[in-house]
């Protein structure tokens, strides 16, 4: 589906008020400014000039994102509460959690590494999930408060710092190296974290930022205008 070209909006030199038209979008590839047509759920709008994808209207995005975010929050709590792995050497066994590993690195004098692991494997994923939970709940009755827009911008930054999969790869490499010296016992948290990696990916793939932004109150205080394809859905949920 191709988007129609946007008609220019005439404004006098003294009028500094913004044009409230949420249907206007710039192509990320060729920068063509155009107006999105009515996009049914599950369909995609493409640029009229270069055919790059402008927006995919994901089906039931907010409800699915909320469900995945709740599940991810539960898994994150479990992953940081139960042992991640254990070692058995000469009849002696020991196990540790993710936070226990961070504390061990801190006590061993590797404070920088400990803080990086804590932030990328615990704090950033927790904030990422919390942001989507708050946004999914706030935008259910538009117009959502402006702090929902702040969380949307923060979510994009937190996604870059959430690196549970990197930590798991590092743990697996370390386990392979010490497998000949000790018996490695994978803990429940190892499997929970592996599941959480896929759940976070599914959460990001399901979330529709444009759907959420269309429900956030405008900073200029004007009445909210829904983007094409979202107005009817928003009215049905009221």
Secondary structure as GFF3:
##gff-version 3
##sequence-region A 1 238
A	DSSP	beta_strand	4	5	.	.	.	ID=ss1
A	DSSP	beta_strand	24	26	.	.	.	ID=ss2
A	DSSP	beta_strand	33	35	.	.	.	ID=ss3
A	DSSP	beta_strand	44	46	.	.	.	ID=ss4
A	DSSP	beta_strand	53	56	.	.	.	ID=ss5
A	DSSP	alpha_helix	61	79	.	.	.	ID=ss6
A	DSSP	beta_strand	85	89	.	.	.	ID=ss7
A	DSSP	beta_strand	92	96	.	.	.	ID=ss8
A	DSSP	alpha_helix	98	107	.	.	.	ID=ss9
A	DSSP	alpha_helix	111	118	.	.	.	ID=ss10
A	DSSP	pi_helix	119	123	.	.	.	ID=ss11
A	DSSP	alpha_helix	124	138	.	.	.	ID=ss12
A	DSSP	alpha_helix	147	161	.	.	.	ID=ss13
A	DSSP	alpha_helix	164	178	.	.	.	ID=ss14
A	DSSP	beta_strand	183	186	.	.	.	ID=ss15
A	DSSP	alpha_helix	188	206	.	.	.	ID=ss16
A	DSSP	alpha_helix	209	213	.	.	.	ID=ss17
A	DSSP	alpha_helix	231	237	.	.	.	ID=ss18
###
